[in-house]
């Protein structure tokens, strides 16, 4: 579950994930795909969660 999204004009934005699932369980280590959609723009990135 995304903990927060920081956005400021003319500054790089970032997404902060707390490492928990939407059910409140700690996510296992592994490869995850993050998809962010804003208006017509869609971005997919891979993230690696280590123990």
Order of alpha helices (4+ residues) and beta strands (2+ residues): beta-beta-beta-beta
